[in-house]
Amino acid sequence: MSQDYIFTIRQITRYLKALLAQEATLQSVAVRGEIADFVRHSSGHLYFTLKDEFSQLRCVMFREEAGTLTFGPESGADVVARGTITIYEARGQYQLVVRELASAGVGDLYLAFERLRRRLAEEGLFDEARKRPLPPFPRRIAAITSSAGAAVHDVLTTLRTRWPAADVILIPTPVSGPGSAAGIVQALRRLSQLEGIEVALLVRGGGSFEELAGFNDEAVARAIAGAPVPIITGIGHETDVTIADLVADRRAATPTAAAVAATPDRHALLIRVRAVRRGLADRLRRLVLRYRRELALLRARPVLCRPRLVFSDHRQRLDGAVETVGRALRDLSRSLSERFLRARDKLDALRPEAVLGRGYSLTRLPDGTIVRSVRQVSVGTMAEVVFADGSAAIMVHDVAPPRRDESA
Protein backbone atom coordinates (compact mmCIF):
# COMPACT_ATOMS: atom_id res chain seq x y z
CA MET A 1 0.00 0.00 0.00
CA SER A 2 1.39 3.42 -0.98
CA GLN A 3 2.33 6.01 1.62
CA ASP A 4 -0.01 8.67 0.13
CA TYR A 5 -1.73 11.10 2.52
CA ILE A 6 -4.80 9.52 4.06
CA PHE A 7 -7.85 11.83 4.45
CA THR A 8 -10.50 11.56 7.09
CA ILE A 9 -14.08 11.57 5.88
CA ARG A 10 -14.56 15.09 7.26
CA GLN A 11 -11.42 16.35 5.52
CA ILE A 12 -12.34 15.00 2.10
CA THR A 13 -15.89 16.32 2.46
CA ARG A 14 -14.64 19.80 3.35
CA TYR A 15 -12.15 19.66 0.49
CA LEU A 16 -14.90 18.91 -2.01
CA LYS A 17 -17.09 21.61 -0.44
CA ALA A 18 -14.28 24.13 -0.91
CA LEU A 19 -13.87 23.09 -4.56
CA LEU A 20 -17.57 23.70 -5.16
CA ALA A 21 -17.36 27.10 -3.47
CA GLN A 22 -14.64 28.12 -5.94
CA GLU A 23 -16.88 27.39 -8.91
CA ALA A 24 -18.60 30.69 -9.78
CA THR A 25 -21.34 29.07 -11.85
CA LEU A 26 -22.55 27.07 -8.87
CA GLN A 27 -22.89 30.12 -6.62
CA SER A 28 -26.05 31.33 -8.36
CA VAL A 29 -27.64 28.60 -10.41
CA ALA A 30 -31.28 28.20 -11.47
CA VAL A 31 -32.67 24.67 -11.56
CA ARG A 32 -36.07 23.53 -12.79
CA GLY A 33 -37.73 20.39 -11.52
CA GLU A 34 -40.64 18.75 -9.77
CA ILE A 35 -40.89 18.97 -6.00
CA ALA A 36 -40.84 15.64 -4.15
CA ASP A 37 -40.63 14.69 -0.46
CA PHE A 38 -41.62 18.22 0.60
CA VAL A 39 -41.28 18.88 4.36
CA ARG A 40 -41.92 22.14 6.25
CA HIS A 41 -39.91 21.78 9.45
CA SER A 42 -41.09 23.25 12.77
CA SER A 43 -38.08 25.58 12.57
CA GLY A 44 -39.58 27.17 9.45
CA HIS A 45 -36.99 25.66 7.07
CA LEU A 46 -38.20 23.86 3.91
CA TYR A 47 -36.69 20.53 2.84
CA PHE A 48 -37.52 18.93 -0.50
CA THR A 49 -36.10 17.18 -3.57
CA LEU A 50 -36.10 18.50 -7.12
CA LYS A 51 -36.32 15.72 -9.65
CA ASP A 52 -36.76 15.05 -13.34
CA GLU A 53 -37.03 11.76 -15.19
CA PHE A 54 -33.29 11.13 -14.88
CA SER A 55 -31.97 12.62 -11.62
CA GLN A 56 -32.79 14.27 -8.34
CA LEU A 57 -31.29 17.09 -6.25
CA ARG A 58 -31.73 17.64 -2.51
CA CYS A 59 -32.73 21.18 -1.61
CA VAL A 60 -33.09 23.28 1.53
CA MET A 61 -34.69 26.72 1.85
CA PHE A 62 -34.06 28.41 5.19
CA ARG A 63 -36.72 30.19 7.21
CA GLU A 64 -35.66 33.73 6.26
CA GLU A 65 -36.12 33.10 2.52
CA ALA A 66 -39.13 30.78 2.99
CA GLY A 67 -40.96 33.51 4.84
CA THR A 68 -41.00 35.70 1.72
CA LEU A 69 -42.76 33.18 -0.55
CA THR A 70 -46.08 34.34 -1.96
CA PHE A 71 -47.24 30.83 -2.91
CA GLY A 72 -47.35 27.53 -1.09
CA PRO A 73 -44.89 24.97 -2.53
CA GLU A 74 -45.90 21.32 -2.29
CA SER A 75 -44.93 17.93 -3.66
CA GLY A 76 -45.67 17.60 -7.38
CA ALA A 77 -45.30 21.33 -8.13
CA ASP A 78 -43.16 22.30 -11.13
CA VAL A 79 -40.82 25.05 -9.91
CA VAL A 80 -37.67 26.98 -10.68
CA ALA A 81 -35.22 27.29 -7.78
CA ARG A 82 -32.25 29.63 -7.66
CA GLY A 83 -29.46 29.24 -5.16
CA THR A 84 -26.00 27.85 -4.41
CA ILE A 85 -24.71 24.29 -4.85
CA THR A 86 -22.87 23.11 -1.74
CA ILE A 87 -22.25 19.97 0.32
CA TYR A 88 -24.09 19.04 3.49
CA GLU A 89 -21.17 17.70 5.54
CA ALA A 90 -23.16 15.53 7.95
CA ARG A 91 -24.31 13.31 5.08
CA GLY A 92 -21.62 14.01 2.52
CA GLN A 93 -24.41 14.95 0.13
CA TYR A 94 -24.44 17.80 -2.34
CA GLN A 95 -27.50 20.02 -2.23
CA LEU A 96 -28.99 23.26 -3.47
CA VAL A 97 -29.40 26.00 -0.84
CA VAL A 98 -32.41 27.80 -2.33
CA ARG A 99 -32.71 31.59 -2.09
CA GLU A 100 -35.54 32.09 -4.59
CA LEU A 101 -38.37 29.75 -5.57
CA ALA A 102 -41.04 30.27 -8.20
CA SER A 103 -43.59 28.29 -10.15
CA ALA A 104 -42.02 27.13 -13.38
CA GLY A 105 -44.64 28.87 -15.52
CA VAL A 106 -43.40 32.31 -14.37
CA GLY A 107 -39.96 31.33 -13.25
CA ASP A 108 -37.83 34.09 -14.77
CA LEU A 109 -40.46 36.75 -14.19
CA TYR A 110 -40.95 35.73 -10.59
CA LEU A 111 -37.25 35.56 -9.88
CA ALA A 112 -36.90 39.09 -11.25
CA PHE A 113 -39.77 40.09 -8.95
CA GLU A 114 -37.98 38.57 -5.96
CA ARG A 115 -34.72 40.35 -6.74
CA LEU A 116 -36.48 43.72 -7.07
CA ARG A 117 -38.46 43.09 -3.89
CA ARG A 118 -35.29 42.36 -1.91
CA ARG A 119 -33.49 45.43 -3.25
CA LEU A 120 -36.36 47.83 -2.53
CA ALA A 121 -36.85 46.32 0.91
CA GLU A 122 -33.20 46.99 1.70
CA GLU A 123 -33.71 50.61 0.62
CA GLY A 124 -36.59 50.92 3.09
CA LEU A 125 -39.36 51.52 0.54
CA PHE A 126 -41.59 48.98 2.30
CA ASP A 127 -41.04 50.31 5.84
CA GLU A 128 -44.21 51.07 7.76
CA ALA A 129 -42.61 54.20 9.19
CA ARG A 130 -42.65 55.97 5.80
CA LYS A 131 -46.28 55.16 5.04
CA ARG A 132 -48.76 57.99 5.41
CA PRO A 133 -52.07 57.93 7.27
CA LEU A 134 -55.26 58.04 5.23
CA PRO A 135 -57.61 61.04 5.51
CA PRO A 136 -60.63 60.08 7.63
CA PHE A 137 -63.17 62.06 5.54
CA PRO A 138 -61.71 62.63 2.05
CA ARG A 139 -63.37 65.28 -0.09
CA ARG A 140 -61.66 64.38 -3.37
CA ILE A 141 -60.47 60.93 -4.43
CA ALA A 142 -58.54 59.90 -7.53
CA ALA A 143 -59.07 56.46 -9.09
CA ILE A 144 -56.22 55.21 -11.29
CA THR A 145 -57.40 52.27 -13.36
CA SER A 146 -58.66 51.22 -16.77
CA SER A 147 -61.90 52.92 -17.77
CA ALA A 148 -63.06 49.74 -19.48
CA GLY A 149 -62.47 47.15 -16.76
CA ALA A 150 -64.82 45.76 -14.16
CA ALA A 151 -62.69 47.24 -11.40
CA VAL A 152 -63.68 50.84 -12.18
CA HIS A 153 -67.38 49.99 -11.92
CA ASP A 154 -66.90 48.25 -8.56
CA VAL A 155 -64.81 51.11 -7.20
CA LEU A 156 -67.16 53.91 -8.30
CA THR A 157 -70.22 52.06 -7.03
CA THR A 158 -68.60 51.45 -3.66
CA LEU A 159 -67.43 55.05 -3.33
CA ARG A 160 -70.86 56.45 -4.19
CA THR A 161 -72.56 54.09 -1.76
CA ARG A 162 -70.20 54.58 1.14
CA TRP A 163 -69.23 58.24 0.84
CA PRO A 164 -71.20 60.23 -1.76
CA ALA A 165 -69.86 63.49 -0.31
CA ALA A 166 -66.51 62.92 -2.04
CA ASP A 167 -65.72 63.95 -5.60
CA VAL A 168 -64.13 61.09 -7.55
CA ILE A 169 -61.65 61.88 -10.34
CA LEU A 170 -61.05 58.99 -12.73
CA ILE A 171 -57.59 58.87 -14.34
CA PRO A 172 -57.91 56.32 -17.18
CA THR A 173 -54.75 54.20 -17.20
CA PRO A 174 -53.68 50.97 -18.92
CA VAL A 175 -53.20 48.39 -16.18
CA SER A 176 -52.01 45.43 -18.27
CA GLY A 177 -49.83 44.94 -21.29
CA PRO A 178 -46.34 46.16 -22.24
CA GLY A 179 -47.06 49.87 -21.73
CA SER A 180 -48.90 49.54 -18.41
CA ALA A 181 -45.92 50.43 -16.21
CA ALA A 182 -45.25 53.69 -18.07
CA GLY A 183 -48.96 54.56 -18.03
CA ILE A 184 -49.22 53.97 -14.29
CA VAL A 185 -46.16 56.16 -13.66
CA GLN A 186 -47.65 58.96 -15.76
CA ALA A 187 -50.99 58.70 -13.95
CA LEU A 188 -49.30 58.89 -10.56
CA ARG A 189 -47.41 62.00 -11.64
CA ARG A 190 -50.69 63.66 -12.66
CA LEU A 191 -51.79 63.62 -9.03
CA SER A 192 -49.62 66.63 -8.30
CA GLN A 193 -51.41 68.55 -11.07
CA LEU A 194 -54.93 67.90 -9.77
CA GLU A 195 -56.18 70.27 -7.10
CA GLY A 196 -57.60 68.99 -3.84
CA ILE A 197 -56.82 65.27 -4.25
CA GLU A 198 -56.45 63.77 -0.77
CA VAL A 199 -56.04 60.06 -1.55
CA ALA A 200 -55.64 57.93 -4.69
CA LEU A 201 -56.70 54.37 -5.53
CA LEU A 202 -54.49 52.28 -7.85
CA VAL A 203 -56.62 49.27 -8.78
CA ARG A 204 -57.29 46.55 -11.32
CA GLY A 205 -59.07 43.21 -11.37
CA GLY A 206 -57.53 39.78 -11.12
CA GLY A 207 -55.07 38.36 -13.63
CA SER A 208 -52.09 36.11 -14.11
CA PHE A 209 -48.64 36.96 -12.79
CA GLU A 210 -47.64 38.12 -16.26
CA GLU A 211 -50.69 40.38 -16.53
CA LEU A 212 -49.77 42.05 -13.24
CA ALA A 213 -46.20 42.65 -14.37
CA GLY A 214 -46.78 46.41 -14.72
CA PHE A 215 -47.32 46.63 -10.96
CA ASN A 216 -43.99 44.89 -10.34
CA ASP A 217 -42.00 47.57 -12.15
CA GLU A 218 -39.35 49.56 -10.28
CA ALA A 219 -40.44 52.87 -11.83
CA VAL A 220 -44.00 52.26 -10.61
CA ALA A 221 -42.73 51.48 -7.11
CA ARG A 222 -40.74 54.72 -6.95
CA ALA A 223 -43.63 56.75 -8.37
CA ILE A 224 -45.91 55.41 -5.62
CA ALA A 225 -43.31 56.24 -2.97
CA GLY A 226 -42.99 59.78 -4.35
CA ALA A 227 -46.71 60.43 -4.83
CA PRO A 228 -48.02 63.65 -3.20
CA VAL A 229 -50.95 61.86 -1.52
CA PRO A 230 -51.43 58.47 0.15
CA ILE A 231 -51.86 55.59 -2.31
CA ILE A 232 -54.18 52.64 -1.72
CA THR A 233 -53.69 49.61 -3.97
CA GLY A 234 -56.30 47.02 -4.80
CA ILE A 235 -54.66 44.78 -7.38
CA GLY A 236 -55.91 41.40 -8.50
CA HIS A 237 -57.27 38.89 -6.05
CA GLU A 238 -56.63 38.54 -2.34
CA THR A 239 -53.68 36.19 -2.87
CA ASP A 240 -51.95 38.47 -5.38
CA VAL A 241 -49.15 40.59 -3.88
CA THR A 242 -47.21 42.99 -6.12
CA ILE A 243 -44.34 45.39 -5.58
CA ALA A 244 -46.89 48.22 -5.83
CA ASP A 245 -48.81 46.69 -2.90
CA LEU A 246 -45.67 46.58 -0.77
CA VAL A 247 -44.77 50.23 -1.44
CA ALA A 248 -48.30 51.62 -1.16
CA ASP A 249 -49.46 53.40 1.98
CA ARG A 250 -52.28 50.86 2.29
CA ARG A 251 -52.76 47.54 0.52
CA ALA A 252 -56.28 46.20 -0.04
CA ALA A 253 -57.06 42.71 -1.23
CA THR A 254 -59.35 43.80 -4.10
CA PRO A 255 -60.45 47.01 -5.89
CA THR A 256 -63.66 47.06 -3.85
CA ALA A 257 -61.68 46.65 -0.63
CA ALA A 258 -59.49 49.60 -1.71
CA ALA A 259 -62.59 51.80 -2.08
CA VAL A 260 -63.73 50.66 1.36
CA ALA A 261 -60.34 51.50 2.88
CA ALA A 262 -60.41 55.00 1.36
CA THR A 263 -63.80 56.08 2.70
CA PRO A 264 -65.88 56.02 5.84
CA ASP A 265 -69.21 54.25 5.71
CA ARG A 266 -71.88 56.95 5.79
CA HIS A 267 -74.50 54.49 7.00
CA ALA A 268 -72.26 53.43 9.88
CA LEU A 269 -71.52 57.09 10.61
CA LEU A 270 -75.23 57.93 10.65
CA ILE A 271 -75.86 55.06 13.04
CA ARG A 272 -73.03 56.28 15.23
CA VAL A 273 -74.27 59.88 15.11
CA ARG A 274 -77.76 58.74 16.09
CA ALA A 275 -76.31 56.69 18.93
CA VAL A 276 -74.24 59.67 20.11
CA ARG A 277 -77.30 61.91 19.86
CA ARG A 278 -79.35 59.45 21.91
CA GLY A 279 -76.54 59.20 24.41
CA LEU A 280 -76.32 62.98 24.72
CA ALA A 281 -80.10 63.28 25.07
CA ASP A 282 -80.13 60.63 27.81
CA ARG A 283 -77.27 62.36 29.59
CA LEU A 284 -79.01 65.73 29.38
CA ARG A 285 -82.21 64.20 30.76
CA ARG A 286 -80.28 62.69 33.66
CA LEU A 287 -78.59 66.02 34.33
CA VAL A 288 -81.91 67.89 34.26
CA LEU A 289 -83.47 65.39 36.67
CA ARG A 290 -80.48 65.63 38.99
CA TYR A 291 -80.52 69.43 38.98
CA ARG A 292 -84.26 69.44 39.54
CA ARG A 293 -83.83 67.20 42.60
CA GLU A 294 -81.04 69.42 43.91
CA LEU A 295 -83.18 72.52 43.32
CA ALA A 296 -86.10 70.94 45.17
CA LEU A 297 -83.83 70.13 48.12
CA LEU A 298 -82.55 73.70 48.16
CA ARG A 299 -86.03 75.17 47.96
CA ALA A 300 -87.11 72.95 50.88
CA ARG A 301 -84.50 74.49 53.19
CA PRO A 302 -85.96 76.93 55.78
CA VAL A 303 -83.67 79.73 54.72
CA LEU A 304 -85.27 79.69 51.27
CA CYS A 305 -88.85 78.62 51.93
CA ARG A 306 -89.38 80.69 55.19
CA PRO A 307 -86.62 83.29 55.28
CA ARG A 308 -88.56 85.59 57.76
CA LEU A 309 -88.48 82.85 60.39
CA VAL A 310 -84.73 82.53 60.00
CA PHE A 311 -84.32 86.30 60.37
CA SER A 312 -86.73 86.35 63.35
CA ASP A 313 -84.52 83.92 65.27
CA HIS A 314 -81.47 86.00 64.53
CA ARG A 315 -83.27 89.20 65.56
CA GLN A 316 -84.24 87.68 68.89
CA ARG A 317 -80.71 86.48 69.46
CA LEU A 318 -79.46 89.96 68.55
CA ASP A 319 -81.88 91.62 71.04
CA GLY A 320 -80.72 89.24 73.75
CA ALA A 321 -77.10 89.99 72.94
CA VAL A 322 -77.74 93.75 73.03
CA GLU A 323 -79.47 93.45 76.40
CA THR A 324 -76.67 91.33 77.78
CA VAL A 325 -74.03 93.77 76.58
CA GLY A 326 -76.00 96.74 78.00
CA ARG A 327 -76.34 95.07 81.38
CA ALA A 328 -72.66 94.25 81.43
CA LEU A 329 -71.79 97.84 80.55
CA ARG A 330 -74.06 99.17 83.33
CA ASP A 331 -72.51 96.81 85.85
CA LEU A 332 -69.05 97.78 84.73
CA SER A 333 -69.89 101.49 84.95
CA ARG A 334 -71.30 101.10 88.46
CA SER A 335 -68.27 99.11 89.58
CA LEU A 336 -65.91 101.70 88.13
CA SER A 337 -67.87 104.51 89.80
CA GLU A 338 -67.62 102.84 93.18
CA ARG A 339 -63.92 102.25 92.74
CA PHE A 340 -63.49 105.89 91.76
CA LEU A 341 -65.31 107.15 94.85
CA ARG A 342 -63.24 104.95 97.13
CA ALA A 343 -60.03 106.13 95.50
CA ARG A 344 -61.18 109.77 95.79
CA ASP A 345 -61.93 109.35 99.49
CA LYS A 346 -58.51 107.88 100.04
CA LEU A 347 -56.90 110.75 98.19
CA ASP A 348 -58.94 113.30 100.16
CA ALA A 349 -57.84 111.70 103.40
CA LEU A 350 -54.25 112.00 102.33
CA ARG A 351 -54.40 115.69 101.33
CA PRO A 352 -52.29 117.95 103.56
CA GLU A 353 -55.31 120.17 104.25
CA ALA A 354 -57.26 117.17 105.55
CA VAL A 355 -54.37 116.18 107.78
CA LEU A 356 -54.02 119.72 109.13
CA GLY A 357 -57.74 119.78 109.78
CA ARG A 358 -57.33 116.92 112.15
CA GLY A 359 -55.07 119.04 114.46
CA TYR A 360 -51.72 118.65 112.84
CA SER A 361 -49.47 121.51 111.67
CA LEU A 362 -46.67 121.96 109.15
CA THR A 363 -43.41 123.81 109.84
CA ARG A 364 -41.45 125.37 106.97
CA LEU A 365 -38.15 127.17 106.96
CA PRO A 366 -37.87 130.52 105.15
CA ASP A 367 -36.52 128.74 102.03
CA GLY A 368 -39.63 126.52 101.92
CA THR A 369 -37.98 123.42 103.32
CA ILE A 370 -40.36 121.40 105.46
CA VAL A 371 -39.00 120.70 108.90
CA ARG A 372 -39.09 116.99 109.54
CA SER A 373 -36.47 116.77 112.33
CA VAL A 374 -35.39 118.81 115.34
CA ARG A 375 -31.88 118.78 113.99
CA GLN A 376 -33.00 121.14 111.17
CA VAL A 377 -33.52 124.03 113.65
CA SER A 378 -31.62 125.74 116.40
CA VAL A 379 -32.22 128.62 118.86
CA GLY A 380 -33.10 131.74 116.88
CA THR A 381 -34.25 129.87 113.73
CA MET A 382 -37.13 131.66 112.03
CA ALA A 383 -39.89 129.40 110.71
CA GLU A 384 -43.53 129.36 109.54
CA VAL A 385 -46.08 127.10 111.17
CA VAL A 386 -48.98 126.23 108.88
CA PHE A 387 -52.36 125.29 110.39
CA ALA A 388 -55.59 124.21 108.73
CA ASP A 389 -57.00 127.70 108.88
CA GLY A 390 -53.82 129.83 108.54
CA SER A 391 -50.13 130.18 109.47
CA ALA A 392 -47.93 131.88 112.08
CA ALA A 393 -44.32 133.09 112.05
CA ILE A 394 -42.23 131.79 114.92
CA MET A 395 -38.69 131.97 116.21
CA VAL A 396 -37.13 129.01 118.01
CA HIS A 397 -36.21 129.93 121.63
CA ASP A 398 -35.25 126.50 122.82
CA VAL A 399 -34.36 123.16 121.32
CA ALA A 400 -34.93 120.01 123.35
CA PRO A 401 -32.60 117.15 122.58
CA PRO A 402 -34.22 114.12 120.99
CA ARG A 403 -35.57 111.45 123.28
CA ARG A 404 -33.33 108.47 123.87
CA ASP A 405 -35.55 106.02 121.96
CA GLU A 406 -35.71 108.41 118.96
CA SER A 407 -31.93 108.89 118.81
CA ALA A 408 -31.22 105.23 118.91
DAFENZI-V582677 format. One record per pair of residues at least 12 apart in sequence whose ideal C-beta (glycine too) atoms are under 6 Angstrom apart, sorted by the first residue. I is the first residue (numbers start at 1). J is the second residue. Records with the same first field share a line. If there is no record, write none. Layout:
I: J + J
This chain:
13: 89 + 92
16: 87
17: 87
20: 85 + 86
26: 85
27: 84
30: 80 + 82
31: 50 + 81
32: 80 + 104
33: 50 + 51 + 52
34: 51 + 78
35: 48 + 73 + 75 + 77
36: 49 + 51 + 75
37: 49
38: 74 + 75
44: 63
45: 62 + 63
46: 61 + 66
47: 60
57: 96
58: 95
59: 96 + 98
60: 97
61: 98
65: 99
70: 241
78: 104
79: 101 + 103 + 104
80: 102 + 104 + 107
81: 98 + 101
82: 100 + 111
83: 96 + 97 + 98 + 99
84: 97
100: 114
106: 209
113: 216
116: 218
120: 221
125: 225 + 247
126: 246
131: 249
132: 230 + 249
134: 199 + 230
135: 198 + 199
138: 166 + 198 + 199
139: 166
140: 167 + 196 + 197 + 198
141: 166 + 168 + 199 + 262
142: 169 + 171 + 197 + 200
143: 155 + 168 + 170 + 201
144: 171 + 173 + 187 + 202
145: 175 + 203 + 204
146: 175
147: 172
149: 205
150: 205
151: 203 + 204 + 205 + 255
154: 255 + 256
155: 203 + 255 + 259
158: 256 + 259
159: 259
162: 263 + 265
163: 263 + 266
171: 187 + 190
173: 187
175: 204
176: 211
180: 214
181: 214 + 217 + 220
184: 214 + 220
185: 219 + 220 + 223
188: 223 + 227
191: 227 + 228 + 229
192: 228
197: 229
198: 229
199: 229 + 230 + 262
200: 229 + 231
201: 232 + 258 + 262
202: 231 + 233
203: 234 + 255 + 258
204: 235
206: 236 + 237
207: 236
212: 236 + 242
215: 235 + 242 + 244
216: 242 + 243
220: 244
221: 243 + 247
224: 244 + 247 + 248
225: 247
230: 249
231: 248 + 249
232: 250 + 252 + 258 + 261 + 262
233: 245 + 248 + 251
234: 252 + 254 + 255 + 257 + 258
238: 253
356: 388
357: 388
361: 385 + 387
362: 386
363: 383 + 385
364: 384
365: 383
366: 382
374: 402
377: 396
378: 399
379: 396
381: 396
382: 395
